[in-house]
Amino acid sequence: MTEIATLDAGDGHSLTAHFSTPSGRARGAIVVVQEIFGVNGHIQSVCDRFASDGWVAVAPALFDRVEHSVELDYDEDGATEGRRLKGGIGLEEALTDIAASAEAAAAEVGGPERVGVVGYCWGGSLAAAASVFLGHMLGAAVGYYGSQVVDLVGQTPQAPLLLHLGELDAGVPPADVEVIRAAWPDVPIHVHPGAQRGFNCDQSASFHQTAAAGALETTFQFLSSHLD
């Protein structure tokens, strides 16, 4: 089942969120954090995929702080508009909205220890930041191809964290990968051969079926080990 809910963030902001719920008892809950393209059809389908595997999935509309109902295409115009909207939202504001989503998710499944965060691109960086700054609210976090993860290495993840990167992603060069590995030796980092940024998105030209399938399997295993 899918529905759109309204959540109240800790700073008084109200945002919408896409909820997908499983047909039976939930294994846990996942906050799905968007790319710069909004809570579009792809992110909604990601939520539905998690729900089909037994998870409550909630995708907060982070762009609601700037503009409502944003669903952008994977083209140059969409990327330009997405970068503009992202520029109007600070890290603290984004984490405040993720925290509100984690609280709502925890209420669905019986506690924060059964809540994970999975994010893609911008959301991948935010998932890592959630592990660092919101670890008390989470049982695990997974970040896909987050180019700003390297900026967090002066901090320590407080919730178990898994990272997926593409071998050919110019936004996360090998030097950055080595910096992250050195700073966070306990964080598993999967660099997928032949994959670029956005390899998980089947609506993007950079979709890489093998990498996407392998990353999803690893993600399910990781979440199950920490949340289920």
MDAnalysis code that builds the backbone (N, CA, C; Angstrom):
import MDAnalysis as mda
import numpy as np

u = mda.Universe.empty(684, n_residues=228, atom_resindex=np.repeat(np.arange(228), 3), trajectory=True)
u.add_TopologyAttr("name", ["N", "CA", "C"] * 228)
u.add_TopologyAttr("resid", np.arange(1, 229))
u.add_TopologyAttr("resname", ["MET", "THR", "GLU", "ILE", "ALA", "THR", "LEU", "ASP", "ALA", "GLY", "ASP", "GLY", "HIS", "SER", "LEU", "THR", "ALA", "HIS", "PHE", "SER", "THR", "PRO", "SER", "GLY", "ARG", "ALA", "ARG", "GLY", "ALA", "ILE", "VAL", "VAL", "VAL", "GLN", "GLU", "ILE", "PHE", "GLY", "VAL", "ASN", "GLY", "HIS", "ILE", "GLN", "SER", "VAL", "CYS", "ASP", "ARG", "PHE", "ALA", "SER", "ASP", "GLY", "TRP", "VAL", "ALA", "VAL", "ALA", "PRO", "ALA", "LEU", "PHE", "ASP", "ARG", "VAL", "GLU", "HIS", "SER", "VAL", "GLU", "LEU", "ASP", "TYR", "ASP", "GLU", "ASP", "GLY", "ALA", "THR", "GLU", "GLY", "ARG", "ARG", "LEU", "LYS", "GLY", "GLY", "ILE", "GLY", "LEU", "GLU", "GLU", "ALA", "LEU", "THR", "ASP", "ILE", "ALA", "ALA", "SER", "ALA", "GLU", "ALA", "ALA", "ALA", "ALA", "GLU", "VAL", "GLY", "GLY", "PRO", "GLU", "ARG", "VAL", "GLY", "VAL", "VAL", "GLY", "TYR", "CYS", "TRP", "GLY", "GLY", "SER", "LEU", "ALA", "ALA", "ALA", "ALA", "SER", "VAL", "PHE", "LEU", "GLY", "HIS", "MET", "LEU", "GLY", "ALA", "ALA", "VAL", "GLY", "TYR", "TYR", "GLY", "SER", "GLN", "VAL", "VAL", "ASP", "LEU", "VAL", "GLY", "GLN", "THR", "PRO", "GLN", "ALA", "PRO", "LEU", "LEU", "LEU", "HIS", "LEU", "GLY", "GLU", "LEU", "ASP", "ALA", "GLY", "VAL", "PRO", "PRO", "ALA", "ASP", "VAL", "GLU", "VAL", "ILE", "ARG", "ALA", "ALA", "TRP", "PRO", "ASP", "VAL", "PRO", "ILE", "HIS", "VAL", "HIS", "PRO", "GLY", "ALA", "GLN", "ARG", "GLY", "PHE", "ASN", "CYS", "ASP", "GLN", "SER", "ALA", "SER", "PHE", "HIS", "GLN", "THR", "ALA", "ALA", "ALA", "GLY", "ALA", "LEU", "GLU", "THR", "THR", "PHE", "GLN", "PHE", "LEU", "SER", "SER", "HIS", "LEU", "ASP"])
u.atoms.positions = np.array([
    [0.839, -1.190, 0.000],
    [0.000, 0.000, 0.000],
    [0.880, 1.248, 0.000],
    [0.499, 2.261, -0.751],
    [1.233, 3.518, -0.774],
    [0.314, 4.662, -0.377],
    [0.896, 5.670, 0.260],
    [0.145, 6.855, 0.634],
    [1.111, 8.021, 0.800],
    [0.568, 9.226, 0.757],
    [1.342, 10.432, 1.018],
    [0.937, 10.955, 2.388],
    [1.921, 11.119, 3.258],
    [1.662, 11.606, 4.614],
    [2.335, 12.957, 4.814],
    [1.883, 13.686, 5.815],
    [2.511, 14.944, 6.208],
    [3.207, 14.740, 7.536],
    [4.478, 15.131, 7.595],
    [5.281, 14.982, 8.798],
    [5.652, 16.351, 9.341],
    [5.794, 16.450, 10.646],
    [6.218, 17.685, 11.292],
    [7.664, 17.532, 11.751],
    [8.540, 18.362, 11.193],
    [9.953, 18.324, 11.565],
    [10.181, 19.070, 12.868],
    [11.343, 18.854, 13.460],
    [11.631, 19.412, 14.778],
    [11.724, 20.919, 14.823],
    [11.926, 21.566, 13.663],
    [12.025, 23.025, 13.641],
    [10.726, 23.694, 13.226],
    [9.627, 22.918, 13.191],
    [8.322, 23.470, 12.858],
    [7.937, 23.357, 11.397],
    [8.850, 22.917, 10.557],
    [8.553, 22.742, 9.137],
    [7.687, 21.502, 8.927],
    [6.729, 21.586, 8.013],
    [5.915, 20.437, 7.625],
    [6.333, 19.984, 6.231],
    [6.465, 18.687, 6.057],
    [6.875, 18.139, 4.769],
    [6.030, 16.929, 4.435],
    [5.941, 16.642, 3.158],
    [5.245, 15.436, 2.725],
    [6.240, 14.285, 2.611],
    [5.717, 13.071, 2.653],
    [6.554, 11.885, 2.537],
    [5.757, 10.788, 1.859],
    [6.422, 10.059, 0.984],
    [5.828, 8.909, 0.296],
    [6.040, 7.675, 1.157],
    [4.955, 7.022, 1.554],
    [5.021, 5.802, 2.350],
    [4.628, 4.600, 1.482],
    [5.437, 3.549, 1.549],
    [5.071, 2.258, 0.983],
    [5.120, 1.238, 2.113],
    [4.065, 0.468, 2.287],
    [4.016, -0.483, 3.396],
    [3.804, -1.899, 2.876],
    [4.410, -2.879, 3.533],
    [4.268, -4.270, 3.098],
    [2.883, -4.813, 3.428],
    [2.545, -5.913, 2.801],
    [1.220, -6.499, 3.017],
    [1.121, -7.232, 4.347],
    [2.238, -7.729, 4.864],
    [2.238, -8.442, 6.134],
    [3.030, -7.707, 7.197],
    [3.497, -8.452, 8.196],
    [4.285, -7.857, 9.268],
    [5.584, -7.288, 8.712],
    [5.915, -6.079, 9.133],
    [7.121, -5.412, 8.630],
    [8.375, -5.974, 9.289],
    [9.418, -6.163, 8.475],
    [10.716, -6.598, 8.986],
    [11.437, -5.445, 9.686],
    [11.073, -4.227, 9.339],
    [11.690, -3.011, 9.845],
    [11.276, -1.877, 8.930],
    [11.945, -0.754, 9.040],
    [11.582, 0.412, 8.234],
    [12.822, 1.047, 7.642],
    [12.647, 1.669, 6.482],
    [13.750, 2.312, 5.777],
    [13.318, 3.713, 5.353],
    [14.119, 4.698, 5.719],
    [13.954, 6.051, 5.198],
    [14.750, 6.128, 3.907],
    [14.068, 6.343, 2.800],
    [14.702, 6.409, 1.485],
    [14.963, 7.874, 1.151],
    [16.227, 8.234, 0.991],
    [16.594, 9.641, 0.805],
    [16.881, 9.915, -0.667],
    [16.206, 10.892, -1.179],
    [16.162, 11.224, -2.598],
    [17.490, 11.690, -3.180],
    [17.549, 11.629, -4.507],
    [18.594, 12.302, -5.272],
    [18.202, 13.772, -5.428],
    [18.903, 14.495, -6.299],
    [18.536, 15.893, -6.550],
    [17.318, 16.005, -7.467],
    [16.737, 14.876, -7.835],
    [15.604, 14.891, -8.751],
    [14.259, 14.786, -8.026],
    [14.279, 14.886, -6.706],
    [13.050, 14.874, -5.935],
    [12.536, 13.471, -5.661],
    [11.382, 13.406, -5.031],
    [10.735, 12.117, -4.782],
    [9.937, 11.786, -6.049],
    [10.686, 11.421, -7.075],
    [10.099, 11.188, -8.394],
    [9.695, 9.723, -8.553],
    [9.351, 9.345, -9.772],
    [8.889, 7.985, -9.998],
    [9.908, 6.937, -9.611],
    [11.179, 7.232, -9.841],
    [12.211, 6.251, -9.479],
    [12.281, 6.048, -7.976],
    [12.318, 7.119, -7.204],
    [12.403, 6.996, -5.746],
    [11.147, 6.318, -5.202],
    [9.997, 6.626, -5.776],
    [8.775, 5.940, -5.364],
    [8.865, 4.446, -5.659],
    [9.463, 4.095, -6.802],
    [9.601, 2.673, -7.134],
    [10.591, 1.985, -6.207],
    [11.621, 2.708, -5.757],
    [12.560, 2.154, -4.777],
    [11.806, 1.827, -3.484],
    [10.959, 2.760, -3.047],
    [10.151, 2.498, -1.851],
    [9.282, 1.258, -2.042],
    [8.664, 1.160, -3.193],
    [7.795, 0.009, -3.447],
    [8.586, -1.301, -3.456],
    [9.813, -1.248, -3.970],
    [10.650, -2.452, -3.996],
    [10.989, -2.878, -2.567],
    [11.348, -1.932, -1.718],
    [11.626, -2.268, -0.325],
    [10.373, -2.835, 0.351],
    [9.220, -2.231, 0.075],
    [7.979, -2.725, 0.687],
    [7.672, -4.145, 0.230],
    [7.961, -4.451, -1.026],
    [7.702, -5.801, -1.524],
    [8.593, -6.831, -0.845],
    [9.710, -6.364, -0.276],
    [10.598, -7.261, 0.459],
    [10.288, -7.270, 1.954],
    [9.231, -6.551, 2.352],
    [8.786, -6.624, 3.733],
    [9.111, -5.442, 4.615],
    [9.590, -4.351, 4.011],
    [9.972, -3.183, 4.809],
    [8.966, -2.049, 4.644],
    [8.709, -1.318, 5.723],
    [8.045, -0.031, 5.597],
    [9.075, 0.939, 5.011],
    [8.714, 1.645, 3.949],
    [9.639, 2.577, 3.304],
    [9.006, 3.956, 3.254],
    [9.761, 4.959, 3.672],
    [9.268, 6.331, 3.669],
    [10.312, 7.238, 3.022],
    [9.873, 8.006, 2.024],
    [10.763, 8.923, 1.309],
    [10.328, 10.359, 1.582],
    [11.048, 11.078, 2.427],
    [10.687, 12.467, 2.715],
    [10.982, 13.378, 1.534],
    [10.097, 14.315, 1.278],
    [10.282, 15.286, 0.201],
    [11.143, 16.434, 0.730],
    [12.441, 16.277, 0.619],
    [13.354, 17.267, 1.186],
    [13.233, 18.625, 0.497],
    [12.822, 18.623, -0.763],
    [12.689, 19.883, -1.484],
    [11.475, 20.694, -1.040],
    [10.615, 20.123, -0.195],
    [9.456, 20.878, 0.282],
    [9.854, 22.171, 0.975],
    [11.061, 22.233, 1.473],
    [11.516, 23.476, 2.120],
    [11.697, 24.607, 1.116],
    [11.810, 24.266, -0.152],
    [12.001, 25.268, -1.204],
    [10.829, 25.291, -2.170],
    [10.365, 24.099, -2.552],
    [9.284, 23.981, -3.536],
    [8.608, 22.625, -3.363],
    [7.283, 22.618, -3.446],
    [6.520, 21.393, -3.229],
    [6.351, 20.586, -4.520],
    [6.115, 19.294, -4.328],
    [5.756, 18.377, -5.416],
    [6.788, 18.348, -6.539],
    [8.062, 18.260, -6.165],
    [9.139, 18.252, -7.155],
    [9.396, 16.820, -7.620],
    [9.231, 16.596, -8.920],
    [9.556, 15.324, -9.558],
    [10.243, 15.646, -10.879],
    [11.567, 15.536, -10.915],
    [12.354, 15.955, -12.066],
    [12.791, 14.766, -12.908],
    [13.017, 15.042, -14.194],
    [13.497, 14.023, -15.115],
    [15.017, 13.913, -15.052],
    [15.532, 12.773, -15.518],
    [16.970, 12.542, -15.536],
    [17.566, 13.078, -16.842],
    [17.570, 14.402, -16.952],
    [18.160, 15.056, -18.113],
    [18.869, 16.324, -17.638],
    [19.443, 17.062, -18.572],
    [20.223, 18.245, -18.199],
    [19.374, 19.279, -17.482],
    [18.151, 19.490, -17.966],
    [17.276, 20.469, -17.316],
    [16.923, 20.024, -15.898],
    [16.650, 18.739, -15.736],
    [16.324, 18.231, -14.405],
    [17.485, 18.370, -13.448],
    [18.689, 18.072, -13.928],
    [19.864, 18.186, -13.074],
    [20.128, 19.636, -12.680],
    [19.951, 20.550, -13.617],
    [20.171, 21.973, -13.321],
    [19.180, 22.463, -12.277],
    [17.919, 22.101, -12.456],
    [16.897, 22.520, -11.497],
    [17.123, 21.854, -10.142],
    [17.501, 20.583, -10.150],
    [17.763, 19.880, -8.901],
    [18.908, 20.495, -8.119],
    [19.972, 20.873, -8.812],
    [21.094, 21.522, -8.126],
    [20.679, 22.865, -7.537],
    [19.809, 23.583, -8.264],
    [19.319, 24.871, -7.739],
    [18.527, 24.650, -6.452],
    [17.639, 23.687, -6.456],
    [16.825, 23.429, -5.276],
    [17.676, 22.933, -4.114],
    [18.595, 22.044, -4.393],
    [19.486, 21.529, -3.348],
    [20.265, 22.661, -2.690],
    [20.654, 23.652, -3.495],
    [21.417, 24.776, -2.959],
    [20.665, 25.586, -1.918],
    [19.347, 25.439, -1.862],
    [18.554, 26.186, -0.888],
    [18.313, 25.435, 0.407],
    [18.927, 24.264, 0.551],
    [18.682, 23.422, 1.732],
    [20.011, 23.060, 2.377],
    [20.181, 23.418, 3.632],
    [21.411, 23.108, 4.353],
    [21.399, 21.696, 4.916],
    [22.570, 21.248, 5.317],
    [22.687, 19.904, 5.883],
    [21.822, 19.750, 7.122],
    [21.825, 20.729, 7.998],
    [21.042, 20.625, 9.226],
    [19.552, 20.507, 8.919],
    [19.075, 21.263, 7.938],
    [17.658, 21.195, 7.575],
    [17.316, 19.815, 7.000],
    [18.168, 19.314, 6.113],
    [17.914, 17.997, 5.527],
    [17.891, 16.917, 6.601],
    [18.837, 16.974, 7.540],
    [18.881, 15.981, 8.604],
    [17.675, 16.106, 9.535],
    [17.172, 17.317, 9.717],
    [15.973, 17.514, 10.532],
    [14.776, 16.802, 9.902],
    [14.676, 16.868, 8.581],
    [13.578, 16.194, 7.889],
    [13.770, 14.678, 7.891],
    [15.008, 14.231, 7.767],
    [15.278, 12.792, 7.853],
    [14.957, 12.281, 9.256],
    [15.286, 13.078, 10.272],
    [14.971, 12.691, 11.646],
    [13.470, 12.552, 11.853],
    [12.697, 13.478, 11.306],
    [11.240, 13.386, 11.420],
    [10.728, 12.115, 10.748],
    [11.332, 11.756, 9.618],
    [10.941, 10.543, 8.909],
    [11.325, 9.303, 9.692],
    [12.506, 9.328, 10.312],
    [12.945, 8.194, 11.129],
    [12.020, 8.000, 12.326],
    [11.579, 9.088, 12.928],
    [10.651, 8.979, 14.056],
    [9.316, 8.373, 13.609],
    [8.825, 8.824, 12.463],
    [7.567, 8.272, 11.954],
    [7.720, 6.792, 11.619],
    [8.874, 6.450, 11.050],
    [9.130, 5.051, 10.703],
    [9.243, 4.187, 11.951],
    [9.909, 4.715, 12.974],
    [10.059, 3.964, 14.217],
    [8.715, 3.671, 14.859],
    [7.791, 4.612, 14.748],
    [6.457, 4.401, 15.304],
    [5.727, 3.271, 14.594],
    [6.086, 3.021, 13.327],
    [5.441, 1.962, 12.555],
    [5.968, 0.580, 12.909],
    [7.236, 0.506, 13.375],
    [7.872, -0.811, 13.525],
    [8.358, -1.103, 14.945],
    [8.097, -0.195, 15.881],
    [8.371, -0.530, 17.272],
    [9.673, -0.046, 17.855],
    [10.364, 0.878, 17.183],
    [11.555, 1.431, 17.801],
    [12.636, 1.801, 16.811],
    [13.536, 2.722, 17.190],
    [14.572, 3.214, 16.274],
    [15.583, 2.163, 15.865],
    [15.772, 1.138, 16.683],
    [16.746, 0.102, 16.342],
    [16.321, -0.700, 15.112],
    [15.077, -0.547, 14.668],
    [14.580, -1.258, 13.489],
    [14.407, -0.330, 12.289],
    [15.047, 0.848, 12.364],
    [14.943, 1.841, 11.292],
    [16.305, 2.030, 10.632],
    [16.330, 1.971, 9.310],
    [17.530, 2.260, 8.545],
    [17.310, 3.431, 7.610],
    [18.397, 3.955, 7.087],
    [18.348, 5.003, 6.070],
    [19.110, 4.504, 4.853],
    [18.519, 4.648, 3.671],
    [19.191, 4.329, 2.412],
    [19.048, 5.536, 1.497],
    [20.172, 6.076, 1.037],
    [20.126, 7.270, 0.200],
    [20.947, 7.129, -1.063],
    [20.578, 7.930, -2.073],
    [21.173, 7.836, -3.398],
    [21.689, 9.208, -3.848],
    [22.921, 9.258, -4.313],
    [23.546, 10.480, -4.802],
    [23.574, 11.530, -3.670],
    [22.868, 12.650, -3.792],
    [22.775, 13.587, -2.658],
    [22.313, 12.833, -1.423],
    [21.321, 11.977, -1.600],
    [20.836, 11.177, -0.487],
    [21.863, 10.210, 0.054],
    [22.822, 9.777, -0.791],
    [23.889, 8.912, -0.302],
    [24.786, 9.616, 0.683],
    [25.099, 10.876, 0.382],
    [25.866, 11.686, 1.335],
    [25.063, 11.927, 2.603],
    [23.767, 12.187, 2.442],
    [22.916, 12.430, 3.613],
    [22.745, 11.168, 4.458],
    [22.732, 9.998, 3.826],
    [22.647, 8.757, 4.600],
    [23.878, 8.594, 5.480],
    [25.058, 8.896, 4.927],
    [26.280, 8.836, 5.731],
    [26.240, 9.870, 6.850],
    [25.743, 11.065, 6.537],
    [25.621, 12.099, 7.569],
    [24.637, 11.683, 8.650],
    [23.566, 10.991, 8.260],
    [22.604, 10.495, 9.247],
    [23.262, 9.487, 10.173],
    [24.126, 8.637, 9.629],
    [24.848, 7.682, 10.467],
    [25.713, 8.407, 11.492],
    [26.304, 9.508, 11.077],
    [27.178, 10.278, 11.964],
    [26.379, 11.054, 13.007],
    [25.368, 11.794, 12.549],
    [24.689, 12.761, 13.419],
    [23.362, 12.275, 14.006],
    [22.777, 11.242, 13.411],
    [21.483, 10.730, 13.889],
    [21.577, 9.271, 14.297],
    [22.767, 8.826, 14.639],
    [22.966, 7.419, 14.940],
    [22.090, 6.893, 16.059],
    [21.722, 7.765, 17.010],
    [20.869, 7.341, 18.119],
    [19.450, 7.037, 17.668],
    [19.103, 7.432, 16.432],
    [17.748, 7.231, 15.930],
    [17.679, 6.094, 14.926],
    [18.813, 5.423, 14.664],
    [18.888, 4.483, 13.558],
    [19.549, 3.183, 13.965],
    [19.207, 2.128, 13.211],
    [19.890, 0.863, 13.379],
    [20.940, 0.614, 12.325],
    [20.867, 1.351, 11.191],
    [21.822, 1.160, 10.102],
    [21.600, 2.243, 9.053],
    [22.608, 2.431, 8.185],
    [22.500, 3.379, 7.078],
    [23.293, 2.851, 5.891],
    [22.781, 3.138, 4.691],
    [23.437, 2.729, 3.449],
    [23.474, 3.932, 2.515],
    [24.660, 4.267, 2.032],
    [24.806, 5.391, 1.118],
    [25.294, 4.945, -0.246],
    [24.560, 5.328, -1.273],
    [24.959, 5.057, -2.652],
    [25.599, 6.310, -3.262],
    [26.770, 6.171, -3.791],
    [27.529, 7.170, -4.567],
    [27.344, 8.617, -4.085],
    [27.652, 8.816, -2.801],
    [27.586, 10.156, -2.227],
    [28.915, 10.880, -2.360],
    [28.956, 11.940, -3.136],
    [30.215, 12.629, -3.396],
    [30.690, 13.472, -2.217],
    [29.810, 13.733, -1.253],
    [30.196, 14.555, -0.099],
    [30.510, 13.723, 1.141],
    [30.525, 12.409, 1.001],
    [30.870, 11.559, 2.146],
    [32.270, 11.863, 2.638],
    [33.187, 12.141, 1.715],
    [34.576, 12.406, 2.106],
    [34.679, 13.611, 3.038],
    [33.721, 14.518, 2.974],
    [33.745, 15.703, 3.836],
    [33.396, 15.381, 5.286],
    [32.920, 14.157, 5.534],
    [32.491, 13.762, 6.873],
    [33.535, 12.973, 7.641],
    [34.695, 12.699, 7.043],
    [35.618, 11.736, 7.635],
    [36.248, 12.224, 8.947],
    [36.091, 13.487, 9.266],
    [36.544, 13.953, 10.571],
    [35.613, 13.553, 11.696],
    [34.449, 13.017, 11.333],
    [33.461, 12.538, 12.294],
    [33.461, 11.008, 12.301],
    [32.738, 10.412, 13.235],
    [32.676, 8.956, 13.347],
    [31.237, 8.481, 13.209],
    [30.968, 7.539, 12.309],
    [29.609, 6.997, 12.214],
    [29.163, 6.402, 13.544],
    [27.938, 6.711, 13.929],
    [27.383, 6.216, 15.191],
    [26.392, 5.078, 14.976],
    [26.022, 4.835, 13.723],
    [25.191, 3.690, 13.359],
    [25.923, 2.919, 12.273],
    [25.754, 1.610, 12.200],
    [26.424, 0.826, 11.156],
    [26.165, 1.413, 9.772],
    [27.222, 1.534, 8.982],
    [27.147, 2.213, 7.692],
    [27.760, 1.343, 6.607],
    [27.101, 1.296, 5.455],
    [27.572, 0.607, 4.258],
    [27.584, 1.612, 3.121],
    [28.636, 1.593, 2.303],
    [28.741, 2.507, 1.169],
    [28.858, 1.738, -0.143],
    [28.105, 2.196, -1.148],
    [28.202, 1.678, -2.514],
    [28.724, 2.788, -3.424],
    [29.753, 2.490, -4.199],
    [30.336, 3.465, -5.113],
    [30.518, 2.830, -6.484],
    [30.567, 3.680, -7.514],
    [30.820, 3.215, -8.864],
    [32.277, 3.409, -9.228],
    [32.858, 2.417, -9.845],
    [34.272, 2.489, -10.227],
    [34.562, 3.688, -11.132],
    [33.618, 4.061, -11.985],
    [33.827, 5.119, -12.975],
    [33.179, 6.438, -12.573],
    [32.817, 6.587, -11.328],
    [32.171, 7.811, -10.839],
    [33.229, 8.883, -10.591],
    [33.273, 9.883, -11.475],
    [34.258, 10.951, -11.332],
    [34.004, 11.800, -10.098],
    [32.780, 11.747, -9.563],
    [32.467, 12.530, -8.367],
    [33.036, 11.959, -7.094],
    [33.427, 10.688, -7.132],
    [34.066, 10.050, -5.983],
    [35.329, 9.353, -6.504],
    [36.395, 10.110, -6.744],
    [37.600, 9.538, -7.332],
    [38.293, 8.566, -6.381],
    [39.192, 7.715, -6.907],
    [39.874, 6.732, -6.065],
    [40.566, 7.346, -4.854],
    [41.107, 8.552, -5.001],
    [41.781, 9.192, -3.862],
    [40.801, 9.432, -2.715],
    [39.577, 9.836, -3.046],
    [38.564, 10.045, -2.007],
    [38.170, 8.721, -1.353],
    [38.073, 7.680, -2.172],
    [37.721, 6.369, -1.626],
    [38.756, 5.929, -0.597],
    [40.027, 6.155, -0.905],
    [41.086, 5.753, 0.017],
    [41.058, 6.587, 1.295],
    [40.707, 7.858, 1.183],
    [40.577, 8.708, 2.377],
    [39.463, 8.169, 3.272],
    [38.342, 7.803, 2.669],
    [37.218, 7.274, 3.447],
    [37.596, 5.948, 4.096],
    [38.239, 5.071, 3.338],
    [38.646, 3.776, 3.892],
    [39.581, 3.951, 5.084],
    [40.521, 4.879, 4.953],
    [41.498, 5.084, 6.025],
    [40.842, 5.649, 7.277],
    [39.875, 6.555, 7.075],
    [39.222, 7.205, 8.223],
    [38.204, 6.287, 8.879],
    [37.542, 5.452, 8.067],
    [36.466, 4.587, 8.570],
    [36.761, 3.120, 8.228],
    [37.760, 2.525, 8.844],
    [38.152, 1.165, 8.471],
    [37.074, 0.117, 8.728],
    [36.131, 0.416, 9.591],
    [35.074, -0.554, 9.901],
    [33.855, -0.431, 8.985],
    [33.869, 0.548, 8.077],
    [32.747, 0.747, 7.164],
    [32.996, -0.031, 5.873],
    [32.150, -1.016, 5.538],
    [32.319, -1.729, 4.268],
    [32.023, -0.806, 3.088],
    [32.943, -0.791, 2.128],
    [32.800, 0.042, 0.932],
    [32.866, -0.860, -0.291],
    [31.795, -0.884, -1.059],
    [31.740, -1.703, -2.266],
    [31.898, -0.792, -3.483],
    [32.974, -0.972, -4.231],
    [33.206, -0.225, -5.467],
    [32.834, -1.149, -6.627],
    [31.781, -0.806, -7.346],
    [31.214, -1.701, -8.348],
    [31.894, -1.498, -9.709],
    [32.504, -2.537, -10.252],
    [33.252, -2.421, -11.514],
    [32.380, -1.939, -12.671],
    [32.918, -1.009, -13.446],
    [32.239, -0.527, -14.641],
    [31.064, 0.382, -14.398],
    [30.763, 0.695, -13.133],
    [29.577, 1.486, -12.806],
    [29.918, 2.963, -12.645],
    [28.982, 3.807, -13.055],
    [29.101, 5.247, -12.895],
    [28.177, 5.724, -11.778],
    [28.198, 7.037, -11.538],
    [27.215, 7.623, -10.624],
    [25.811, 7.345, -11.159],
    [24.901, 7.034, -10.264],
    [23.529, 6.775, -10.669],
    [23.289, 5.380, -11.189],
    [24.225, 4.460, -10.906],
    [24.096, 3.125, -11.493],
    [22.856, 2.370, -11.022],
    [22.265, 2.791, -9.908],
    [21.070, 2.091, -9.413],
    [19.796, 2.500, -10.131],
    [19.816, 3.634, -10.827],
    [18.578, 4.204, -11.368],
    [18.288, 3.680, -12.764],
    [17.225, 2.895, -12.900],
    [16.880, 2.320, -14.199],
    [16.202, 3.317, -15.128],
    [16.033, 4.567, -14.681],
    [15.509, 5.619, -15.546],
    [16.618, 6.538, -16.058],
    [17.856, 6.220, -15.685],
    [18.998, 7.049, -16.050],
    [19.882, 6.329, -17.056],
    [20.572, 7.104, -17.882],
    [21.490, 6.526, -18.865],
    [22.652, 5.813, -18.195],
    [22.931, 6.123, -16.943],
    [24.049, 5.506, -16.227],
    [23.659, 4.216, -15.505],
    [22.429, 3.753, -15.694],
    [21.985, 2.511, -15.046],
    [22.907, 1.359, -15.424],
    [23.300, 0.582, -14.410],
    [24.177, -0.577, -14.612],
    [23.505, -1.751, -13.908],
    [22.895, -2.615, -14.685],
    [22.042, -3.652, -14.113],
    [22.797, -4.566, -13.155],
    [24.000, -4.968, -13.524],
    [24.768, -5.880, -12.670],
    [25.120, -5.217, -11.346],
    [25.596, -3.973, -11.426],
    [25.957, -3.255, -10.206],
    [24.729, -3.007, -9.333],
    [23.615, -2.624, -9.966],
    [22.399, -2.344, -9.202],
    [21.909, -3.592, -8.480],
    [21.916, -4.726, -9.177],
    [21.443, -5.962, -8.565],
    [22.360, -6.409, -7.438],
    [23.665, -6.310, -7.655],
    [24.614, -6.700, -6.613],
    [24.528, -5.798, -5.394],
    [24.388, -4.496, -5.639],
    [24.284, -3.552, -4.524],
    [23.008, -3.782, -3.726],
    [21.906, -4.065, -4.432],
    [20.645, -4.298, -3.728],
    [20.728, -5.540, -2.853],
    [21.323, -6.597, -3.376],
    [21.459, -7.815, -2.583],
    [22.293, -7.566, -1.334],
    [23.410, -6.854, -1.504],
    [24.265, -6.545, -0.360],
    [23.542, -5.649, 0.638],
    [22.774, -4.692, 0.119],
    [22.012, -3.788, 0.982],
    [20.981, -4.551, 1.793],
    [20.239, -5.453, 1.141],
    [19.249, -6.257, 1.865],
    [19.920, -7.085, 2.966],
    [21.064, -7.680, 2.660],
    [21.780, -8.483, 3.654],
    [22.219, -7.620, 4.831],
    [22.731, -6.447, 4.534],
    [23.212, -5.528, 5.574],
    [22.054, -5.071, 6.464],
    [20.959, -4.650, 5.837],
    [19.810, -4.187, 6.625],
    [19.221, -5.312, 7.459],
    [19.127, -6.497, 6.862],
    [18.576, -7.630, 7.604],
    [19.425, -7.960, 8.813],
    [20.754, -7.877, 8.675],
    [21.634, -8.232, 9.791],
    [21.547, -7.246, 10.937],
    [21.146, -5.997, 10.635],
    [21.112, -4.968, 11.673],
    [19.709, -4.589, 12.147],
    [18.706, -4.814, 11.307],
    [17.354, -4.339, 11.638],
    [16.327, -5.423, 11.824],
    [16.485, -6.543, 11.131],
    [15.433, -7.550, 11.077],
    [15.363, -8.335, 12.397],
])
